[in-house]
Amino acid sequence: PDSPGVDGVVEESTFLGSVRRSTVLTSDGSRVVVEHAPERRLGDREPVRLALAIVPATVRPIG
């Protein structure tokens, strides 16, 4: 609870070869799509904590 970030629940996770794309519903009701390492499998309804890493990133609004 003391670490930076926001809590959420995985809605779906899709293997795309070199990455995995997961959709997370955050505790404030936002949906966030995250691309991450393919070996980190996230199950539906799995609780997660999202935080930004200090690396270059691209943020795009949906819709």
ROZA-598940 format. One record per atom (N, C-alpha, C, O): residue number from 1; residue in one letter; atom name; x, y, z. Coordinates in steps of 0.001 Angstrom, whole numbers, plus 524288, in hexadecimal, padded with zeros to 5 digits. Layout:
<atom k="NUM" r="a" a="CA" c1="X" c2="Y" c3="Z"/>
...
***
This chain:
<atom k="1" r="p" a="N" c1="80325" c2="7FB37" c3="80000"/>
<atom k="1" r="p" a="CA" c1="80000" c2="80000" c3="80000"/>
<atom k="1" r="p" a="C" c1="80348" c2="804FE" c3="80000"/>
<atom k="1" r="p" a="O" c1="80164" c2="80919" c3="7FE5D"/>
<atom k="2" r="d" a="N" c1="8082F" c2="804B5" c3="801D0"/>
<atom k="2" r="d" a="CA" c1="80B75" c2="80960" c3="8020C"/>
<atom k="2" r="d" a="C" c1="80E6E" c2="80A66" c3="7FCFC"/>
<atom k="2" r="d" a="O" c1="810AF" c2="80E98" c3="7FC4F"/>
<atom k="3" r="s" a="N" c1="80E75" c2="8069D" c3="7F970"/>
<atom k="3" r="s" a="CA" c1="8115D" c2="8074D" c3="7F48B"/>
<atom k="3" r="s" a="C" c1="80E31" c2="80A9C" c3="7F0BE"/>
<atom k="3" r="s" a="O" c1="80963" c2="80AA1" c3="7F0F1"/>
<atom k="4" r="p" a="N" c1="810ED" c2="80D72" c3="7ED3A"/>
<atom k="4" r="p" a="CA" c1="80E1A" c2="810B4" c3="7E96F"/>
<atom k="4" r="p" a="C" c1="80AF9" c2="80D5E" c3="7E59E"/>
<atom k="4" r="p" a="O" c1="80C4B" c2="808D8" c3="7E4A6"/>
<atom k="5" r="g" a="N" c1="806E8" c2="80F96" c3="7E383"/>
<atom k="5" r="g" a="CA" c1="803CA" c2="80CCA" c3="7DFA5"/>
<atom k="5" r="g" a="C" c1="7FE16" c2="80CA9" c3="7E117"/>
<atom k="5" r="g" a="O" c1="7FC5B" c2="80F2F" c3="7E4CC"/>
<atom k="6" r="v" a="N" c1="7FB31" c2="809A0" c3="7DE08"/>
<atom k="6" r="v" a="CA" c1="7F594" c2="8091F" c3="7DED9"/>
<atom k="6" r="v" a="C" c1="7F421" c2="80355" c3="7DE6B"/>
<atom k="6" r="v" a="O" c1="7F639" c2="80082" c3="7DB23"/>
<atom k="7" r="d" a="N" c1="7F08B" c2="8019F" c3="7E1C2"/>
<atom k="7" r="d" a="CA" c1="7EEC6" c2="7FC33" c3="7E1AB"/>
<atom k="7" r="d" a="C" c1="7EAE6" c2="7FB5B" c3="7DD3E"/>
<atom k="7" r="d" a="O" c1="7E81A" c2="7FEF1" c3="7DBAB"/>
<atom k="8" r="g" a="N" c1="7EAC9" c2="7F697" c3="7DB47"/>
<atom k="8" r="g" a="CA" c1="7E726" c2="7F53E" c3="7D726"/>
<atom k="8" r="g" a="C" c1="7E65A" c2="7EF67" c3="7D6CF"/>
<atom k="8" r="g" a="O" c1="7E8A0" c2="7EC63" c3="7D9C8"/>
<atom k="9" r="v" a="N" c1="7E309" c2="7EDDA" c3="7D317"/>
<atom k="9" r="v" a="CA" c1="7E1C9" c2="7E85A" c3="7D22F"/>
<atom k="9" r="v" a="C" c1="7E23F" c2="7E75E" c3="7CC50"/>
<atom k="9" r="v" a="O" c1="7E045" c2="7EA6C" c3="7C92B"/>
<atom k="10" r="v" a="N" c1="7E4D3" c2="7E329" c3="7CAE0"/>
<atom k="10" r="v" a="CA" c1="7E57D" c2="7E1CA" c3="7C55F"/>
<atom k="10" r="v" a="C" c1="7E043" c2="7E029" c3="7C317"/>
<atom k="10" r="v" a="O" c1="7DD96" c2="7DCCD" c3="7C540"/>
<atom k="11" r="e" a="N" c1="7DED0" c2="7E28D" c3="7BEB5"/>
<atom k="11" r="e" a="CA" c1="7DA08" c2="7E107" c3="7BBF6"/>
<atom k="11" r="e" a="C" c1="7DB34" c2="7DCFD" c3="7B7C1"/>
<atom k="11" r="e" a="O" c1="7D830" c2="7D953" c3="7B6FB"/>
<atom k="12" r="e" a="N" c1="7DF9B" c2="7DDAA" c3="7B504"/>
<atom k="12" r="e" a="CA" c1="7E136" c2="7D9DD" c3="7B117"/>
<atom k="12" r="e" a="C" c1="7E6FC" c2="7DA9A" c3="7AFF7"/>
<atom k="12" r="e" a="O" c1="7E928" c2="7DECF" c3="7B0D1"/>
<atom k="13" r="s" a="N" c1="7E970" c2="7D67A" c3="7AE0C"/>
<atom k="13" r="s" a="CA" c1="7EEF0" c2="7D6A2" c3="7ACAB"/>
<atom k="13" r="s" a="C" c1="7EFAC" c2="7D366" c3="7A7BD"/>
<atom k="13" r="s" a="O" c1="7EDCF" c2="7CEFB" c3="7A763"/>
<atom k="14" r="t" a="N" c1="7F271" c2="7D5A9" c3="7A3E3"/>
<atom k="14" r="t" a="CA" c1="7F310" c2="7D324" c3="79ED4"/>
<atom k="14" r="t" a="C" c1="7F8D6" c2="7D2AC" c3="79D73"/>
<atom k="14" r="t" a="O" c1="7FBB7" c2="7D684" c3="79DB5"/>
<atom k="15" r="f" a="N" c1="7FA84" c2="7CE05" c3="79BFF"/>
<atom k="15" r="f" a="CA" c1="7FFDE" c2="7CD15" c3="79A49"/>
<atom k="15" r="f" a="C" c1="8006E" c2="7CEE5" c3="794A5"/>
<atom k="15" r="f" a="O" c1="7FD66" c2="7CD4D" c3="79144"/>
<atom k="16" r="l" a="N" c1="8044E" c2="7D23B" c3="7939B"/>
<atom k="16" r="l" a="CA" c1="80518" c2="7D451" c3="78E5D"/>
<atom k="16" r="l" a="C" c1="80A71" c2="7D2D9" c3="78C1D"/>
<atom k="16" r="l" a="O" c1="80C33" c2="7D548" c3="7885C"/>
<atom k="17" r="g" a="N" c1="80CFA" c2="7CF03" c3="78E49"/>
<atom k="17" r="g" a="CA" c1="8121B" c2="7CD5A" c3="78C5D"/>
<atom k="17" r="g" a="C" c1="8166D" c2="7CFBE" c3="78FA6"/>
<atom k="17" r="g" a="O" c1="8181C" c2="7CD68" c3="79380"/>
<atom k="18" r="s" a="N" c1="81841" c2="7D465" c3="78E2A"/>
<atom k="18" r="s" a="CA" c1="81C91" c2="7D6DB" c3="79101"/>
<atom k="18" r="s" a="C" c1="81AC6" c2="7D9E0" c3="795D6"/>
<atom k="18" r="s" a="O" c1="81E00" c2="7DB6D" c3="7990C"/>
<atom k="19" r="v" a="N" c1="815AE" c2="7DAB5" c3="7965E"/>
<atom k="19" r="v" a="CA" c1="81375" c2="7DD5C" c3="79AEF"/>
<atom k="19" r="v" a="C" c1="80E39" c2="7DAE3" c3="79C53"/>
<atom k="19" r="v" a="O" c1="80C08" c2="7D7D5" c3="79953"/>
<atom k="20" r="r" a="N" c1="80C50" c2="7DC3F" c3="7A0D5"/>
<atom k="20" r="r" a="CA" c1="8070C" c2="7DACF" c3="7A280"/>
<atom k="20" r="r" a="C" c1="80427" c2="7DFEB" c3="7A37E"/>
<atom k="20" r="r" a="O" c1="8065F" c2="7E381" c3="7A5CE"/>
<atom k="21" r="r" a="N" c1="7FF49" c2="7E054" c3="7A1CF"/>
<atom k="21" r="r" a="CA" c1="7FC15" c2="7E4FB" c3="7A2A5"/>
<atom k="21" r="r" a="C" c1="7F7CC" c2="7E3A3" c3="7A68D"/>
<atom k="21" r="r" a="O" c1="7F4CA" c2="7DFFA" c3="7A5BD"/>
<atom k="22" r="s" a="N" c1="7F78D" c2="7E69B" c3="7AAC3"/>
<atom k="22" r="s" a="CA" c1="7F3A0" c2="7E5AB" c3="7AECD"/>
<atom k="22" r="s" a="C" c1="7F060" c2="7EA8D" c3="7AFA5"/>
<atom k="22" r="s" a="O" c1="7F268" c2="7EEE9" c3="7AF97"/>
<atom k="23" r="t" a="N" c1="7EB4D" c2="7E9CB" c3="7B06C"/>
<atom k="23" r="t" a="CA" c1="7E7BE" c2="7EE12" c3="7B1BB"/>
<atom k="23" r="t" a="C" c1="7E68F" c2="7EDAC" c3="7B78D"/>
<atom k="23" r="t" a="O" c1="7E505" c2="7E98F" c3="7B983"/>
<atom k="24" r="v" a="N" c1="7E752" c2="7F20D" c3="7BA43"/>
<atom k="24" r="v" a="CA" c1="7E6A0" c2="7F236" c3="7BFF2"/>
<atom k="24" r="v" a="C" c1="7E271" c2="7F63B" c3="7C144"/>
<atom k="24" r="v" a="O" c1="7E296" c2="7FAA1" c3="7BF54"/>
<atom k="25" r="l" a="N" c1="7DEBB" c2="7F4BB" c3="7C48D"/>
<atom k="25" r="l" a="CA" c1="7DAD5" c2="7F851" c3="7C6AA"/>
<atom k="25" r="l" a="C" c1="7DCEE" c2="7FA36" c3="7CBE6"/>
<atom k="25" r="l" a="O" c1="7DD91" c2="7F71F" c3="7CF87"/>
<atom k="26" r="t" a="N" c1="7DE03" c2="7FF54" c3="7CC4C"/>
<atom k="26" r="t" a="CA" c1="7E055" c2="8016A" c3="7D113"/>
<atom k="26" r="t" a="C" c1="7DC2F" c2="80265" c3="7D538"/>
<atom k="26" r="t" a="O" c1="7D780" c2="80255" c3="7D422"/>
<atom k="27" r="s" a="N" c1="7DDFE" c2="8034B" c3="7D9F2"/>
<atom k="27" r="s" a="CA" c1="7DA6A" c2="80419" c3="7DE52"/>
<atom k="27" r="s" a="C" c1="7D70F" c2="80901" c3="7DDAC"/>
<atom k="27" r="s" a="O" c1="7D2F8" c2="8097A" c3="7E028"/>
<atom k="28" r="d" a="N" c1="7D8C6" c2="80CB0" c3="7DA52"/>
<atom k="28" r="d" a="CA" c1="7D591" c2="81159" c3="7D974"/>
<atom k="28" r="d" a="C" c1="7D1F5" c2="810C8" c3="7D4B7"/>
<atom k="28" r="d" a="O" c1="7CF57" c2="81485" c3="7D332"/>
<atom k="29" r="g" a="N" c1="7D1D3" c2="80C16" c3="7D260"/>
<atom k="29" r="g" a="CA" c1="7CE47" c2="80B12" c3="7CE06"/>
<atom k="29" r="g" a="C" c1="7D09C" c2="80BFB" c3="7C8A3"/>
<atom k="29" r="g" a="O" c1="7CDE7" c2="80B52" c3="7C4B9"/>
<atom k="30" r="s" a="N" c1="7D59B" c2="80D7D" c3="7C858"/>
<atom k="30" r="s" a="CA" c1="7D830" c2="80E44" c3="7C34C"/>
<atom k="30" r="s" a="C" c1="7D9F3" c2="80910" c3="7C111"/>
<atom k="30" r="s" a="O" c1="7DB2E" c2="8056E" c3="7C3F7"/>
<atom k="31" r="r" a="N" c1="7DA10" c2="808B8" c3="7BBDF"/>
<atom k="31" r="r" a="CA" c1="7DC39" c2="80424" c3="7B944"/>
<atom k="31" r="r" a="C" c1="7E178" c2="805A3" c3="7B703"/>
<atom k="31" r="r" a="O" c1="7E1EF" c2="8099B" c3="7B456"/>
<atom k="32" r="v" a="N" c1="7E570" c2="8027C" c3="7B813"/>
<atom k="32" r="v" a="CA" c1="7EABA" c2="80383" c3="7B63B"/>
<atom k="32" r="v" a="C" c1="7EC94" c2="7FEC1" c3="7B339"/>
<atom k="32" r="v" a="O" c1="7EC1D" c2="7FA59" c3="7B517"/>
<atom k="33" r="v" a="N" c1="7EEB3" c2="7FFA1" c3="7AE85"/>
<atom k="33" r="v" a="CA" c1="7F0ED" c2="7FB64" c3="7AB6B"/>
<atom k="33" r="v" a="C" c1="7F6D9" c2="7FBAF" c3="7AC02"/>
<atom k="33" r="v" a="O" c1="7F93B" c2="7FFBE" c3="7AB07"/>
<atom k="34" r="v" a="N" c1="7F92C" c2="7F75C" c3="7AD9D"/>
<atom k="34" r="v" a="CA" c1="7FEB8" c2="7F726" c3="7AEC5"/>
<atom k="34" r="v" a="C" c1="80147" c2="7F2EE" c3="7AB72"/>
<atom k="34" r="v" a="O" c1="7FF3C" c2="7EE98" c3="7AB0B"/>
<atom k="35" r="e" a="N" c1="805BA" c2="7F429" c3="7A911"/>
<atom k="35" r="e" a="CA" c1="808D9" c2="7F031" c3="7A66C"/>
<atom k="35" r="e" a="C" c1="80D71" c2="7EEE5" c3="7A9F9"/>
<atom k="35" r="e" a="O" c1="81011" c2="7F261" c3="7ABFF"/>
<atom k="36" r="h" a="N" c1="80E63" c2="7E9CB" c3="7AAB4"/>
<atom k="36" r="h" a="CA" c1="8127D" c2="7E820" c3="7AE50"/>
<atom k="36" r="h" a="C" c1="814F8" c2="7E323" c3="7AC4F"/>
<atom k="36" r="h" a="O" c1="8135A" c2="7E0F8" c3="7A855"/>
<atom k="37" r="a" a="N" c1="818EC" c2="7E15A" c3="7AF22"/>
<atom k="37" r="a" a="CA" c1="81BD5" c2="7DCB6" c3="7AD92"/>
<atom k="37" r="a" a="C" c1="8182B" c2="7D806" c3="7ACFC"/>
<atom k="37" r="a" a="O" c1="814BC" c2="7D733" c3="7B040"/>
<atom k="38" r="p" a="N" c1="818E9" c2="7D4F1" c3="7A8CD"/>
<atom k="38" r="p" a="CA" c1="8154C" c2="7D09B" c3="7A7CA"/>
<atom k="38" r="p" a="C" c1="81587" c2="7CC49" c3="7ABE2"/>
<atom k="38" r="p" a="O" c1="811B9" c2="7C96D" c3="7AC8F"/>
<atom k="39" r="e" a="N" c1="819E3" c2="7CBC3" c3="7AE9A"/>
<atom k="39" r="e" a="CA" c1="81A3B" c2="7C790" c3="7B284"/>
<atom k="39" r="e" a="C" c1="8172C" c2="7C8C3" c3="7B781"/>
<atom k="39" r="e" a="O" c1="81661" c2="7C548" c3="7BAB9"/>
<atom k="40" r="r" a="N" c1="81575" c2="7CD98" c3="7B82F"/>
<atom k="40" r="r" a="CA" c1="81246" c2="7CF02" c3="7BCC0"/>
<atom k="40" r="r" a="C" c1="80C8A" c2="7CE5D" c3="7BB5D"/>
<atom k="40" r="r" a="O" c1="80A05" c2="7D206" c3="7B987"/>
<atom k="41" r="r" a="N" c1="80A7E" c2="7C9AB" c3="7BC40"/>
<atom k="41" r="r" a="CA" c1="80500" c2="7C884" c3="7BB0C"/>
<atom k="41" r="r" a="C" c1="80190" c2="7CA86" c3="7BF70"/>
<atom k="41" r="r" a="O" c1="8028E" c2="7C979" c3="7C406"/>
<atom k="42" r="l" a="N" c1="7FD7F" c2="7CD70" c3="7BE01"/>
<atom k="42" r="l" a="CA" c1="7F9C6" c2="7CF7B" c3="7C1CC"/>
<atom k="42" r="l" a="C" c1="7F47D" c2="7CD02" c3="7C0C5"/>
<atom k="42" r="l" a="O" c1="7F289" c2="7CD28" c3="7BC60"/>
<atom k="43" r="g" a="N" c1="7F22E" c2="7CABF" c3="7C4C6"/>
<atom k="43" r="g" a="CA" c1="7ED1C" c2="7C83E" c3="7C42F"/>
<atom k="43" r="g" a="C" c1="7E8A6" c2="7CC19" c3="7C4B4"/>
<atom k="43" r="g" a="O" c1="7E939" c2="7D033" c3="7C726"/>
<atom k="44" r="d" a="N" c1="7E42F" c2="7CAC6" c3="7C264"/>
<atom k="44" r="d" a="CA" c1="7DF81" c2="7CE00" c3="7C2FB"/>
<atom k="44" r="d" a="C" c1="7DE33" c2="7CE86" c3="7C8C0"/>
<atom k="44" r="d" a="O" c1="7DE88" c2="7CAC2" c3="7CBBA"/>
<atom k="45" r="r" a="N" c1="7DCBA" c2="7D337" c3="7CA46"/>
<atom k="45" r="r" a="CA" c1="7DB39" c2="7D496" c3="7CFA7"/>
<atom k="45" r="r" a="C" c1="7DFE0" c2="7D49C" c3="7D36C"/>
<atom k="45" r="r" a="O" c1="7DF1D" c2="7D503" c3="7D827"/>
<atom k="46" r="e" a="N" c1="7E4B0" c2="7D431" c3="7D166"/>
<atom k="46" r="e" a="CA" c1="7E94D" c2="7D45D" c3="7D4C9"/>
<atom k="46" r="e" a="C" c1="7EA38" c2="7D9F4" c3="7D6AC"/>
<atom k="46" r="e" a="O" c1="7EA45" c2="7DD93" c3="7D382"/>
<atom k="47" r="p" a="N" c1="7EAF3" c2="7DAB2" c3="7DBCA"/>
<atom k="47" r="p" a="CA" c1="7EC09" c2="7DFFC" c3="7DDC1"/>
<atom k="47" r="p" a="C" c1="7F1A2" c2="7E18C" c3="7DC4A"/>
<atom k="47" r="p" a="O" c1="7F53D" c2="7DE61" c3="7DC97"/>
<atom k="48" r="v" a="N" c1="7F248" c2="7E679" c3="7DAB5"/>
<atom k="48" r="v" a="CA" c1="7F76D" c2="7E881" c3="7D94C"/>
<atom k="48" r="v" a="C" c1="7F800" c2="7EE0A" c3="7DB5D"/>
<atom k="48" r="v" a="O" c1="7F433" c2="7F07D" c3="7DD00"/>
<atom k="49" r="r" a="N" c1="7FCC7" c2="7EFF5" c3="7DB44"/>
<atom k="49" r="r" a="CA" c1="7FDD9" c2="7F56B" c3="7DCA4"/>
<atom k="49" r="r" a="C" c1="800D7" c2="7F7C6" c3="7D813"/>
<atom k="49" r="r" a="O" c1="804E5" c2="7F5B7" c3="7D684"/>
<atom k="50" r="l" a="N" c1="7FEDF" c2="7FC12" c3="7D5EB"/>
<atom k="50" r="l" a="CA" c1="80152" c2="7FEB1" c3="7D181"/>
<atom k="50" r="l" a="C" c1="8046B" c2="80361" c3="7D36A"/>
<atom k="50" r="l" a="O" c1="8028A" c2="80679" c3="7D695"/>
<atom k="51" r="a" a="N" c1="80931" c2="803DC" c3="7D170"/>
<atom k="51" r="a" a="CA" c1="80C75" c2="80864" c3="7D293"/>
<atom k="51" r="a" a="C" c1="80FC2" c2="8097C" c3="7CDC5"/>
<atom k="51" r="a" a="O" c1="81122" c2="805E1" c3="7CAE7"/>
<atom k="52" r="l" a="N" c1="81106" c2="80E60" c3="7CCDF"/>
<atom k="52" r="l" a="CA" c1="81447" c2="80FCE" c3="7C86D"/>
<atom k="52" r="l" a="C" c1="81A03" c2="80EDE" c3="7C9B5"/>
<atom k="52" r="l" a="O" c1="81BDF" c2="81037" c3="7CDEF"/>
<atom k="53" r="a" a="N" c1="81CC4" c2="80C8A" c3="7C5FB"/>
<atom k="53" r="a" a="CA" c1="82264" c2="80BC0" c3="7C681"/>
<atom k="53" r="a" a="C" c1="82528" c2="81071" c3="7C416"/>
<atom k="53" r="a" a="O" c1="822F6" c2="81331" c3="7C0CF"/>
<atom k="54" r="i" a="N" c1="829F4" c2="8114D" c3="7C5BD"/>
<atom k="54" r="i" a="CA" c1="82CF3" c2="815A4" c3="7C3AB"/>
<atom k="54" r="i" a="C" c1="82FC7" c2="813D7" c3="7BEBB"/>
<atom k="54" r="i" a="O" c1="83481" c2="812F2" c3="7BEB3"/>
<atom k="55" r="v" a="N" c1="82CB4" c2="81359" c3="7BA96"/>
<atom k="55" r="v" a="CA" c1="82EA4" c2="811E7" c3="7B565"/>
<atom k="55" r="v" a="C" c1="82B48" c2="814C8" c3="7B16C"/>
<atom k="55" r="v" a="O" c1="826F9" c2="8167F" c3="7B2B2"/>
<atom k="56" r="p" a="N" c1="82D32" c2="81556" c3="7AC9F"/>
<atom k="56" r="p" a="CA" c1="829DC" c2="817CF" c3="7A8A7"/>
<atom k="56" r="p" a="C" c1="824C1" c2="814C6" c3="7A7FF"/>
<atom k="56" r="p" a="O" c1="824C5" c2="80FF7" c3="7A7F3"/>
<atom k="57" r="a" a="N" c1="82073" c2="8178E" c3="7A780"/>
<atom k="57" r="a" a="CA" c1="81B59" c2="8150C" c3="7A6FE"/>
<atom k="57" r="a" a="C" c1="817F4" c2="81829" c3="7A334"/>
<atom k="57" r="a" a="O" c1="818CC" c2="81CD3" c3="7A265"/>
<atom k="58" r="t" a="N" c1="8142D" c2="8158F" c3="7A0EF"/>
<atom k="58" r="t" a="CA" c1="81061" c2="8181E" c3="79D93"/>
<atom k="58" r="t" a="C" c1="80B07" c2="8179F" c3="7A01A"/>
<atom k="58" r="t" a="O" c1="8096A" c2="81355" c3="7A191"/>
<atom k="59" r="v" a="N" c1="8084E" c2="81BF0" c3="7A09D"/>
<atom k="59" r="v" a="CA" c1="80314" c2="81BF2" c3="7A2E2"/>
<atom k="59" r="v" a="C" c1="7FF62" c2="81DF9" c3="79EBA"/>
<atom k="59" r="v" a="O" c1="80026" c2="82233" c3="79C91"/>
<atom k="60" r="r" a="N" c1="7FB4B" c2="81AD8" c3="79D9F"/>
<atom k="60" r="r" a="CA" c1="7F776" c2="81C53" c3="799AE"/>
<atom k="60" r="r" a="C" c1="7F201" c2="81BC7" c3="79BE8"/>
<atom k="60" r="r" a="O" c1="7F0B9" c2="817BB" c3="79E2A"/>
<atom k="61" r="p" a="N" c1="7EEC0" c2="81FC9" c3="79B50"/>
<atom k="61" r="p" a="CA" c1="7E957" c2="81F3C" c3="79D02"/>
<atom k="61" r="p" a="C" c1="7E671" c2="81B8A" c3="79957"/>
<atom k="61" r="p" a="O" c1="7E79A" c2="81B49" c3="794AE"/>
<atom k="62" r="i" a="N" c1="7E2B7" c2="818B9" c3="79B76"/>
<atom k="62" r="i" a="CA" c1="7DF84" c2="8152E" c3="79858"/>
<atom k="62" r="i" a="C" c1="7DA9C" c2="81812" c3="796B3"/>
<atom k="62" r="i" a="O" c1="7D7F6" c2="81A7C" c3="799E7"/>
<atom k="63" r="g" a="N" c1="7D96F" c2="817CB" c3="791A2"/>
<atom k="63" r="g" a="CA" c1="7D496" c2="81A17" c3="78FB2"/>
<atom k="63" r="g" a="C" c1="7D538" c2="81F89" c3="78E74"/>
<atom k="63" r="g" a="O" c1="7D17F" c2="82212" c3="78CC4"/>
***
